[in-house]
Amino acid sequence: MRIELGPESVESEKLLPENRDDGSGIGINYADAYIKPFKRILDDGRKVLCKRRGLKLTLTVGDRKGEGLMRRLEHGPDAKRILREALVQAATEAGFRFEVRDGQMFLEE
């Protein structure tokens, strides 16, 4: 089953560390703006939600949950890659696969 999360946020790119310094070194403001559109309720009634607390992302789809860490040393210094790798890790733990194709974000079971 494929879940469409919507388009990648173009507005969030204004918050990348090279455009607007947030002092975190990994683009926390960018991450918050990027994951905001994940919040939704699917047709089958399951809730999709992605939250950030510190460096940890928690992706929830219904009763399935996964966590990912934003790791600057391993995936940096590019804030986009740091966030993408954390989302992939969280989705994998929840039993999904996260991918972006043609500017659209998807979760696949």
Backbone bond lengths (Angstrom), bond angles and torsions (degrees), N, CA, C in turn:
res aa  C-N    CA-C-N  psi(-1)  N-CA   C-N-CA  omega(-1)  CA-C   N-CA-C  phi
1 M - - - 1.447 - - 1.526 109.33 -
2 R 1.289 116.82 135.87 1.460 122.89 -179.16 1.522 109.22 -109.25
3 I 1.334 114.84 128.30 1.456 121.75 178.44 1.516 108.07 -110.25
4 E 1.322 116.55 120.65 1.459 120.57 178.59 1.528 108.62 -89.32
5 L 1.329 115.69 121.98 1.463 121.36 -179.44 1.518 112.56 -91.72
6 G 1.309 117.48 -11.16 1.453 121.36 179.84 1.514 112.02 109.94
7 P 1.319 116.20 -177.11 1.470 119.91 -178.54 1.523 111.77 -75.37
8 E 1.337 114.72 153.04 1.461 119.53 173.19 1.523 108.48 -62.81
9 S 1.298 116.62 141.31 1.458 121.58 -177.70 1.523 110.82 -75.94
10 V 1.317 116.06 113.37 1.461 121.35 177.47 1.525 109.64 -75.52
11 E 1.324 116.00 -32.30 1.465 121.00 179.14 1.527 111.80 -63.51
12 S 1.334 117.19 -31.45 1.461 120.17 -178.15 1.524 112.00 -67.42
13 E 1.341 117.61 -23.76 1.462 120.41 -179.83 1.528 112.32 -65.51
14 K 1.319 117.39 -21.17 1.457 120.61 175.58 1.527 111.21 -67.24
15 L 1.331 116.62 -18.97 1.465 122.27 -177.01 1.529 113.17 -98.47
16 L 1.328 117.76 6.80 1.460 120.66 175.98 1.526 109.76 -61.49
17 P 1.333 118.20 148.53 1.469 120.91 -176.79 1.531 114.46 -56.22
18 E 1.319 117.53 -31.75 1.473 118.66 179.13 1.524 112.47 -72.50
19 N 1.336 117.65 -20.37 1.461 122.06 178.37 1.526 112.91 -96.21
20 R 1.329 115.69 -35.68 1.463 120.69 -177.71 1.530 108.65 -150.83
21 D 1.304 116.82 109.26 1.456 121.64 -175.44 1.523 110.57 -68.13
22 D 1.343 115.66 131.42 1.458 119.92 177.09 1.524 112.14 -114.52
23 G 1.321 117.26 -1.00 1.452 121.55 175.94 1.520 114.62 80.76
24 S 1.315 118.72 -5.48 1.463 120.61 -176.56 1.520 112.58 -86.49
25 G 1.309 117.15 -28.95 1.456 120.84 -176.83 1.520 113.54 85.19
26 I 1.329 117.74 -9.80 1.471 120.23 179.88 1.521 113.17 -126.58
27 G 1.320 118.12 2.12 1.461 120.82 176.70 1.516 114.16 79.22
28 I 1.313 116.94 52.15 1.469 121.36 -179.56 1.527 111.39 -60.08
29 N 1.333 117.39 -43.95 1.475 119.91 179.74 1.524 110.79 -63.41
30 Y 1.327 117.00 -38.58 1.464 122.07 176.37 1.529 109.91 -62.03
31 A 1.328 116.92 -45.85 1.467 121.44 -179.05 1.527 111.20 -61.00
32 D 1.326 116.62 -44.22 1.467 120.20 179.91 1.526 111.23 -61.13
33 A 1.328 116.67 -43.85 1.463 120.47 -179.57 1.534 111.01 -69.01
34 Y 1.327 117.54 -34.80 1.463 122.11 -177.58 1.527 111.74 -69.24
35 I 1.341 117.28 -40.62 1.468 120.10 -175.42 1.522 113.57 -86.91
36 K 1.316 117.50 -7.22 1.471 120.79 -178.80 1.533 113.22 -56.33
37 P 1.348 120.06 -43.01 1.477 119.57 -178.22 1.532 114.53 -71.14
38 F 1.337 118.54 -5.01 1.460 120.14 -179.78 1.522 111.78 -67.22
39 K 1.319 118.00 -24.88 1.462 121.79 -175.30 1.525 110.05 -70.20
40 R 1.325 114.77 115.17 1.464 120.49 -179.68 1.525 110.48 -165.14
41 I 1.308 116.61 167.25 1.462 122.87 174.57 1.522 106.99 -115.71
42 L 1.320 115.92 125.70 1.463 121.26 -178.58 1.527 110.74 -76.19
43 D 1.329 115.78 166.29 1.466 121.37 -179.75 1.524 112.42 -59.31
44 D 1.339 117.30 -31.45 1.459 120.34 -179.94 1.529 112.93 -84.78
45 G 1.347 117.53 5.31 1.451 121.84 175.22 1.520 115.71 94.74
46 R 1.340 117.76 -6.95 1.466 120.36 178.73 1.522 110.54 -75.11
47 K 1.320 115.41 142.80 1.467 120.85 176.84 1.516 109.41 -92.72
48 V 1.327 116.00 139.73 1.459 122.74 173.38 1.517 106.16 -113.88
49 L 1.328 115.80 129.42 1.449 120.85 -176.79 1.520 109.40 -150.40
50 C 1.310 116.56 139.44 1.458 121.67 174.70 1.521 107.30 -129.88
51 K 1.334 115.60 123.29 1.460 120.96 -179.46 1.517 109.77 -122.05
52 R 1.321 115.19 152.41 1.453 121.30 175.75 1.516 109.03 -119.58
53 R 1.311 115.28 134.11 1.460 121.44 173.71 1.523 106.23 -136.51
54 G 1.325 115.46 107.34 1.459 119.30 -173.99 1.511 109.33 67.33
55 L 1.312 116.48 -126.01 1.466 121.35 179.40 1.521 112.86 -95.32
56 K 1.326 117.10 0.40 1.461 121.51 -174.93 1.523 111.41 -100.43
57 L 1.328 115.51 130.98 1.463 122.55 172.97 1.519 108.31 -103.06
58 T 1.316 116.45 138.11 1.460 121.65 175.61 1.521 107.97 -121.41
59 L 1.327 116.21 118.34 1.462 122.98 178.73 1.520 108.09 -105.12
60 T 1.323 116.19 125.19 1.456 121.75 -179.16 1.526 109.07 -122.57
61 V 1.330 115.92 129.11 1.461 122.15 174.01 1.519 106.15 -129.83
62 G 1.337 116.09 104.86 1.462 120.30 -175.30 1.513 109.56 64.20
63 D 1.331 116.70 -122.00 1.465 120.62 179.09 1.528 112.40 -99.25
64 R 1.325 118.10 6.05 1.460 122.68 178.92 1.522 109.72 -96.88
65 K 1.327 115.84 136.60 1.453 120.45 -175.15 1.522 110.24 -137.41
66 G 1.329 115.69 142.07 1.460 121.39 175.97 1.512 110.52 -141.74
67 E 1.324 115.94 152.82 1.456 121.06 -179.14 1.520 110.10 -124.04
68 G 1.325 114.52 147.63 1.461 121.39 176.69 1.514 109.64 -140.19
69 L 1.317 116.55 146.88 1.459 121.69 178.90 1.517 110.69 -107.19
70 M 1.322 115.40 138.50 1.460 120.82 175.02 1.525 106.77 -85.47
71 R 1.334 115.86 108.93 1.464 122.30 -173.98 1.528 110.44 -110.26
72 R 1.325 116.08 107.79 1.459 121.28 -179.23 1.521 111.71 -70.70
73 L 1.328 117.91 -42.44 1.459 120.64 -177.14 1.522 112.28 -66.99
74 E 1.318 117.22 -36.47 1.459 121.12 -177.59 1.532 112.80 -83.14
75 H 1.338 117.66 -38.30 1.467 121.16 -173.09 1.526 113.87 -117.23
76 G 1.316 118.30 -3.97 1.459 122.22 -173.29 1.503 113.52 -81.25
77 P 1.284 117.46 179.89 1.457 129.35 6.46 1.534 113.71 -90.23
78 D 1.320 118.27 0.01 1.467 121.72 -177.96 1.531 110.46 -71.84
79 A 1.332 117.41 115.73 1.469 122.59 -177.39 1.526 111.68 -62.97
80 K 1.326 117.73 -32.95 1.469 120.72 178.89 1.528 110.59 -64.56
81 R 1.330 115.99 -43.94 1.465 119.95 -179.01 1.526 111.01 -69.11
82 I 1.331 117.10 -38.74 1.468 121.03 178.04 1.525 109.98 -57.60
83 L 1.326 116.42 -48.11 1.465 120.86 -179.54 1.526 111.36 -67.65
84 R 1.310 117.49 -43.23 1.472 121.25 -178.45 1.526 110.73 -60.63
85 E 1.322 117.34 -43.95 1.464 120.70 179.53 1.528 111.46 -65.00
86 A 1.332 117.72 -37.72 1.469 121.33 177.51 1.530 110.32 -65.87
87 L 1.326 117.37 -39.37 1.466 121.01 178.30 1.527 111.25 -67.50
88 V 1.319 116.76 -39.38 1.468 120.69 177.36 1.524 109.73 -62.74
89 Q 1.330 116.89 -43.99 1.462 121.20 179.22 1.531 111.11 -62.81
90 A 1.318 117.96 -45.11 1.467 121.83 -179.85 1.525 110.79 -64.33
91 A 1.319 116.99 -42.91 1.469 120.68 179.98 1.524 110.83 -65.27
92 T 1.319 117.36 -40.41 1.456 121.26 179.44 1.528 111.01 -62.80
93 E 1.332 116.73 -43.34 1.467 120.58 177.80 1.531 111.74 -62.28
94 A 1.327 116.42 -31.59 1.467 120.57 -179.70 1.528 112.11 -84.35
95 G 1.337 116.85 -5.52 1.461 120.07 179.21 1.514 113.59 92.19
96 F 1.317 117.22 22.18 1.457 122.17 179.67 1.525 109.83 -124.20
97 R 1.312 114.84 173.46 1.455 121.05 173.62 1.527 107.03 -124.74
98 F 1.335 116.57 124.19 1.465 121.43 179.87 1.509 108.39 -94.74
99 E 1.332 116.12 133.11 1.465 119.85 175.56 1.521 110.35 -150.06
100 V 1.322 113.63 155.65 1.460 121.33 177.02 1.517 106.57 -121.60
101 R 1.326 115.22 124.43 1.458 121.23 179.73 1.515 109.59 -132.28
102 D 1.309 116.85 123.49 1.466 122.67 178.34 1.516 112.13 53.29
103 G 1.334 116.72 39.70 1.459 121.13 177.42 1.508 115.30 80.19
104 Q 1.337 118.27 2.70 1.463 123.06 177.94 1.533 109.34 -108.21
105 M 1.342 116.10 139.90 1.456 121.42 179.40 1.531 109.46 -100.00
106 F 1.364 115.52 137.61 1.453 122.02 -177.33 1.522 111.01 -135.60
107 L 1.321 115.19 150.72 1.466 123.30 166.56 1.516 105.86 -118.83
108 E 1.331 116.85 132.83 1.461 121.08 177.46 1.511 109.64 -121.59
109 E 1.346 115.65 135.42 1.469 120.21 177.27 1.493 109.96 -82.74
